Amino acid sequence: MVAILEEDQTKFNLRLLKGRLAQVVVQTVFEQFSYIVRPYGYENYLSTLLPRMKKDDANDAVKKIRNSPDFFVYDNDLNKGFLIEVKSTTDEDETCHSPSYYNQIPLIQTQWADSVLVVYCSQTANIYCLPVSEVPLSRSINLPKDFKTLPQFFERIDEQKYNTFLDKIRKDVMSQHCP
């Protein structure tokens, strides 16, 4: 029994690490364009409790906490706030994204309909987004076609500066730490 709990804890910790890496990149991009970014998700204050919270028979409060967005992103000039849920993918073909979070989509759409899903592609450092309420319920998503880039959705992000910044992330970070 202890070995199973340790294995579950290891899987949970590795998933958390992959998600946090994507979150750091996304947070850095928003901050580069003068957005204020604050942690919002449960990982920041319930990480030791969450592995004990069972998924299958959880009540609505536990389900809502488990699916809470990762960030609150604020545009101080326009007085606009966004709840951001970050997901990462290792899919090499962004036109055939198979979301591992597919089963979570309906619940997130119900509980956090006003949030924005941001998908970070770890193979390319491309970032796509879409309001959660518009995310297609499909097991295969064409990210470049079905989603938007951050500059297409967030007013403050200039496309040319964004592309230059992503190129720097690819060159200075990914090439050295993600061969």
Secondary structure as GFF3:
##gff-version 3
##sequence-region A 1 179
A	DSSP	alpha_helix	2	32	.	.	.	ID=ss1
A	DSSP	beta_strand	36	39	.	.	.	ID=ss2
A	DSSP	three_ten_helix	42	44	.	.	.	ID=ss3
A	DSSP	three_ten_helix	50	52	.	.	.	ID=ss4
A	DSSP	alpha_helix	60	66	.	.	.	ID=ss5
A	DSSP	beta_strand	71	75	.	.	.	ID=ss6
A	DSSP	beta_strand	80	89	.	.	.	ID=ss7
A	DSSP	three_ten_helix	94	96	.	.	.	ID=ss8
A	DSSP	three_ten_helix	102	104	.	.	.	ID=ss9
A	DSSP	alpha_helix	105	111	.	.	.	ID=ss10
A	DSSP	beta_strand	116	121	.	.	.	ID=ss11
A	DSSP	beta_strand	126	131	.	.	.	ID=ss12
A	DSSP	three_ten_helix	132	134	.	.	.	ID=ss13
A	DSSP	alpha_helix	143	146	.	.	.	ID=ss14
A	DSSP	beta_strand	148	149	.	.	.	ID=ss15
A	DSSP	alpha_helix	150	153	.	.	.	ID=ss16
A	DSSP	alpha_helix	159	168	.	.	.	ID=ss17
A	DSSP	pi_helix	169	174	.	.	.	ID=ss18
A	DSSP	alpha_helix	175	177	.	.	.	ID=ss19
###
